[in-house]
Amino acid sequence: MIDGCLATCINKDAASCSTISIHDEHPMKSLIEMPGFGITPYFGEEYLNAPRQSLPKFYKQTGSVYVNRVADFMEAGGVAFVQPWVPYVVSWRGVDIDDEFDLAVADMALRKGLS
């Protein structure tokens, strides 16, 4: 992934590149709590009831790899997404390790060769 991000950044003459993957949960199916109105579809019922496959693809940051040109990174004050930014799409979503359960999931993925 590191080599892929570096190559993408160089080939596209971009200031930064990072890994992204398809979003696990489609954002257009999100619900939001609105004071006085209760829970409601954020994007509208037509999206909430639509088949996921008919909705546009959404991506998320994986947090795995960030590549930046040092001068641009410093000039931007340490911001990871310096323009022009390019994505590097990966199939593995990664695991955010925030607690012992997440660590166990990451350990199992590594043992199964899913990294």
GROMACS elastic network, one bead per residue, 0.5 to 0.9 nm:
[ bonds ]
;  ai    aj funct       b0    kb
    1     5     6  0.60947   500
    1     6     6  0.85303   500
    1    19     6  0.76446   500
    1    64     6  0.81958   500
    1    65     6  0.70217   500
    1    88     6  0.82258   500
    1    90     6  0.78127   500
    2     5     6  0.52126   500
    2     6     6  0.61727   500
    2     7     6  0.85909   500
    2    19     6  0.89467   500
    2    64     6  0.87481   500
    2    65     6  0.62468   500
    2    66     6  0.82072   500
    2    67     6  0.80284   500
    3     6     6  0.51166   500
    3     7     6  0.60654   500
    3     8     6  0.85038   500
    4     7     6  0.51649   500
    4     8     6  0.60372   500
    4     9     6  0.85017   500
    4    88     6  0.71944   500
    5     8     6  0.50883   500
    5     9     6  0.60340   500
    5    10     6  0.85454   500
    5    16     6  0.87690   500
    5    17     6  0.59143   500
    5    18     6  0.64428   500
    5    19     6  0.72415   500
    5    65     6  0.74027   500
    5    66     6  0.76668   500
    5    67     6  0.65898   500
    5    86     6  0.88371   500
    5    87     6  0.79914   500
    5    88     6  0.59070   500
    6     9     6  0.51447   500
    6    10     6  0.61730   500
    6    11     6  0.85361   500
    6    16     6  0.89222   500
    6    17     6  0.75473   500
    6    67     6  0.65538   500
    6    68     6  0.88627   500
    7    10     6  0.51277   500
    7    11     6  0.58796   500
    7    12     6  0.83712   500
    8    11     6  0.51419   500
    8    12     6  0.59180   500
    8    13     6  0.81276   500
    8    14     6  0.80012   500
    8    17     6  0.72658   500
    8    86     6  0.75023   500
    8    87     6  0.81313   500
    8    88     6  0.70773   500
    9    12     6  0.54372   500
    9    13     6  0.57790   500
    9    15     6  0.68533   500
    9    16     6  0.62281   500
    9    17     6  0.57145   500
    9    67     6  0.75267   500
    9    68     6  0.82791   500
    9    85     6  0.81173   500
    9    86     6  0.68517   500
    9    87     6  0.87539   500
    9    88     6  0.89318   500
   10    14     6  0.65283   500
   10    15     6  0.86080   500
   11    14     6  0.78434   500
   12    86     6  0.76437   500
   13    16     6  0.89233   500
   13    84     6  0.82396   500
   14    17     6  0.71777   500
   14    68     6  0.85463   500
   14    69     6  0.84822   500
   14    82     6  0.86359   500
   14    83     6  0.72929   500
   14    84     6  0.51621   500
   14    85     6  0.57522   500
   14    86     6  0.64868   500
   15    67     6  0.81688   500
   15    68     6  0.57758   500
   15    69     6  0.55001   500
   15    70     6  0.88574   500
   15    72     6  0.66067   500
   15    73     6  0.81788   500
   15    81     6  0.83465   500
   15    82     6  0.58937   500
   15    83     6  0.59749   500
   15    84     6  0.54434   500
   15    85     6  0.60109   500
   15    86     6  0.82645   500
   16    66     6  0.73262   500
   16    67     6  0.53117   500
   16    69     6  0.65109   500
   16    72     6  0.85375   500
   16    73     6  0.83891   500
   16    80     6  0.73406   500
   16    81     6  0.61161   500
   16    82     6  0.55721   500
   16    83     6  0.67946   500
   16    84     6  0.66495   500
   16    86     6  0.64266   500
   16    87     6  0.85798   500
   17    65     6  0.81294   500
   17    66     6  0.59373   500
   17    67     6  0.50986   500
   17    68     6  0.66737   500
   17    80     6  0.86529   500
   17    81     6  0.74686   500
   17    82     6  0.85179   500
   17    84     6  0.87180   500
   17    85     6  0.54962   500
   17    87     6  0.54543   500
   17    88     6  0.66694   500
   18    61     6  0.75192   500
   18    62     6  0.82012   500
   18    63     6  0.77190   500
   18    64     6  0.77613   500
   18    65     6  0.54425   500
   18    67     6  0.61372   500
   18    68     6  0.87516   500
   18    80     6  0.85755   500
   18    81     6  0.81161   500
   18    85     6  0.80847   500
   18    86     6  0.70694   500
   18    87     6  0.54282   500
   18    88     6  0.58018   500
   18    89     6  0.84489   500
   19    60     6  0.86590   500
   19    61     6  0.61765   500
   19    62     6  0.57562   500
   19    63     6  0.68113   500
   19    64     6  0.62919   500
   19    65     6  0.56098   500
   19    66     6  0.69406   500
   19    87     6  0.60451   500
   19    89     6  0.57852   500
   19    90     6  0.64361   500
   20    23     6  0.87833   500
   20    59     6  0.62431   500
   20    60     6  0.53795   500
   20    62     6  0.51748   500
   20    63     6  0.78505   500
   20    64     6  0.85436   500
   20    87     6  0.64030   500
   20    88     6  0.60465   500
   20    90     6  0.60974   500
   20    91     6  0.85436   500
   20    93     6  0.78605   500
   21    24     6  0.86708   500
   21    58     6  0.85033   500
   21    59     6  0.53338   500
   21    60     6  0.56280   500
   21    61     6  0.66181   500
   21    62     6  0.64534   500
   21    88     6  0.84105   500
   21    89     6  0.54998   500
   21    90     6  0.53404   500
   21    91     6  0.60015   500
   21    92     6  0.70216   500
   21    93     6  0.57813   500
   21    94     6  0.89394   500
   22    25     6  0.89425   500
   22    57     6  0.70501   500
   22    58     6  0.59430   500
   22    60     6  0.63281   500
   22    61     6  0.89695   500
   22    89     6  0.81589   500
   22    90     6  0.83065   500
   22    91     6  0.75566   500
   22    93     6  0.76006   500
   23    26     6  0.62715   500
   23    27     6  0.80185   500
   23    57     6  0.78502   500
   23    58     6  0.55040   500
   23    60     6  0.54119   500
   23    61     6  0.87227   500
   23    93     6  0.83172   500
   24    58     6  0.88336   500
   24    59     6  0.85650   500
   24    60     6  0.86054   500
   24    93     6  0.83044   500
   25    28     6  0.87911   500
   25    29     6  0.78527   500
   25    30     6  0.84680   500
   25    58     6  0.89377   500
   26    29     6  0.56779   500
   26    30     6  0.73419   500
   26    52     6  0.71530   500
   26    55     6  0.83978   500
   26    57     6  0.81868   500
   26    58     6  0.68510   500
   27    30     6  0.52763   500
   27    31     6  0.89460   500
   27    42     6  0.87549   500
   27    43     6  0.85197   500
   27    58     6  0.74694   500
   28    31     6  0.86614   500
   28    41     6  0.83906   500
   28    42     6  0.72488   500
   28    43     6  0.57124   500
   28    44     6  0.81267   500
   28    47     6  0.59073   500
   28    48     6  0.66717   500
   28    52     6  0.89022   500
   28    55     6  0.79703   500
   29    41     6  0.70632   500
   29    42     6  0.75340   500
   29    43     6  0.73048   500
   29    44     6  0.84600   500
   29    45     6  0.84891   500
   29    47     6  0.61354   500
   29    49     6  0.78668   500
   29    50     6  0.84855   500
   29    52     6  0.83709   500
   30    40     6  0.86782   500
   30    41     6  0.60659   500
   30    42     6  0.56597   500
   30    43     6  0.72685   500
   30    48     6  0.73656   500
   31    39     6  0.63741   500
   31    40     6  0.54419   500
   31    42     6  0.50891   500
   31    43     6  0.81208   500
   31    48     6  0.85303   500
   32    38     6  0.82041   500
   32    39     6  0.55139   500
   32    40     6  0.55125   500
   32    41     6  0.62135   500
   32    42     6  0.55184   500
   33    36     6  0.88681   500
   33    37     6  0.75232   500
   33    38     6  0.54614   500
   33    40     6  0.63682   500
   33    41     6  0.88133   500
   33    42     6  0.87665   500
   34    37     6  0.52292   500
   34    38     6  0.53834   500
   34    39     6  0.62073   500
   34    40     6  0.70848   500
   35    38     6  0.62048   500
   35    39     6  0.86343   500
   37    40     6  0.75266   500
   39    42     6  0.89456   500
   40    43     6  0.89225   500
   40    44     6  0.80036   500
   40    45     6  0.84233   500
   41    44     6  0.50973   500
   41    45     6  0.58787   500
   41    47     6  0.82982   500
   41    48     6  0.65938   500
   42    45     6  0.83368   500
   42    48     6  0.86502   500
   43    46     6  0.81343   500
   43    47     6  0.65327   500
   43    48     6  0.76288   500
   44    47     6  0.57792   500
   44    48     6  0.65517   500
   45    49     6  0.60626   500
   45    50     6  0.83352   500
   46    49     6  0.55049   500
   46    50     6  0.60742   500
   47    51     6  0.81396   500
   47    52     6  0.85596   500
   47    55     6  0.77646   500
   48    51     6  0.83810   500
   48    52     6  0.88517   500
   49    52     6  0.86924   500
   50    53     6  0.83574   500
   50    54     6  0.69123   500
   50    55     6  0.73849   500
   51    54     6  0.55058   500
   51    55     6  0.70999   500
   52    55     6  0.54491   500
   52    56     6  0.84452   500
   53    56     6  0.78565   500
   53    57     6  0.84846   500
   55    58     6  0.87710   500
   59    89     6  0.87017   500
   60    93     6  0.87741   500
   61    64     6  0.81578   500
   61    93     6  0.87146   500
   62    65     6  0.77555   500
   62    90     6  0.85692   500
   62    92     6  0.85696   500
   62    93     6  0.60254   500
   62    94     6  0.61526   500
   62    95     6  0.81808   500
   62    96     6  0.84734   500
   63    66     6  0.73942   500
   63    94     6  0.80495   500
   63    96     6  0.82971   500
   64    94     6  0.72865   500
   66    80     6  0.69276   500
   66    81     6  0.84536   500
   67    80     6  0.79462   500
   67    81     6  0.89922   500
   68    71     6  0.84782   500
   68    72     6  0.71682   500
   68    73     6  0.60332   500
   68    80     6  0.69871   500
   68    81     6  0.79656   500
   68    82     6  0.73198   500
   68    85     6  0.89524   500
   69    72     6  0.54347   500
   69    73     6  0.60394   500
   69    74     6  0.86368   500
   69    82     6  0.86824   500
   70    73     6  0.50208   500
   70    74     6  0.60710   500
   70    75     6  0.84713   500
   71    74     6  0.52375   500
   71    75     6  0.60611   500
   71    76     6  0.85597   500
   72    75     6  0.50433   500
   72    76     6  0.60480   500
   72    77     6  0.86485   500
   72    78     6  0.87043   500
   72    82     6  0.68047   500
   72    83     6  0.87487   500
   73    76     6  0.52032   500
   73    77     6  0.64366   500
   73    78     6  0.52422   500
   73    79     6  0.61942   500
   73    80     6  0.68963   500
   73    81     6  0.84233   500
   73    82     6  0.66245   500
   74    77     6  0.51473   500
   74    78     6  0.55013   500
   74    79     6  0.80579   500
   75    78     6  0.75282   500
   75    79     6  0.88721   500
   76    79     6  0.56511   500
   76    80     6  0.85245   500
   76    81     6  0.89936   500
   76    82     6  0.68956   500
   78    82     6  0.89744   500
   79    82     6  0.64168   500
   81    84     6  0.81770   500
   81    85     6  0.60902   500
   81    86     6  0.89201   500
   82    85     6  0.58693   500
   83    86     6  0.83582   500
   90    93     6  0.72672   500
   92   114     6  0.78069   500
   92   115     6  0.69841   500
   94   106     6  0.80873   500
   94   115     6  0.76210   500
   95   102     6  0.69297   500
   95   103     6  0.83251   500
   95   105     6  0.75600   500
   95   106     6  0.60714   500
   96    99     6  0.89086   500
   96   102     6  0.67223   500
   96   103     6  0.84709   500
   96   106     6  0.84343   500
   97   100     6  0.77715   500
   97   101     6  0.81549   500
   97   103     6  0.55777   500
   97   105     6  0.86984   500
   97   106     6  0.75744   500
   98   101     6  0.81782   500
   98   102     6  0.61825   500
   98   103     6  0.76198   500
   99   102     6  0.54211   500
   99   103     6  0.64045   500
   99   104     6  0.88792   500
  100   104     6  0.62217   500
  100   105     6  0.87122   500
  101   104     6  0.50787   500
  101   105     6  0.63218   500
  101   106     6  0.87167   500
  102   105     6  0.50473   500
  102   106     6  0.62021   500
  102   107     6  0.85473   500
  103   106     6  0.51003   500
  103   107     6  0.60650   500
  103   108     6  0.85884   500
  104   108     6  0.61148   500
  104   109     6  0.85852   500
  105   108     6  0.51402   500
  105   109     6  0.61869   500
  105   110     6  0.86774   500
  106   109     6  0.50773   500
  106   110     6  0.62156   500
  106   111     6  0.86303   500
  106   115     6  0.85892   500
  107   110     6  0.51704   500
  107   111     6  0.61703   500
  107   112     6  0.86264   500
  108   111     6  0.50452   500
  108   112     6  0.60933   500
  108   113     6  0.85272   500
  108   114     6  0.84423   500
  109   112     6  0.51507   500
  109   113     6  0.61287   500
  109   115     6  0.62312   500
  110   113     6  0.50487   500
  110   114     6  0.57655   500
  110   115     6  0.55658   500
  111   114     6  0.76159   500
  111   115     6  0.87772   500
  112   115     6  0.82001   500
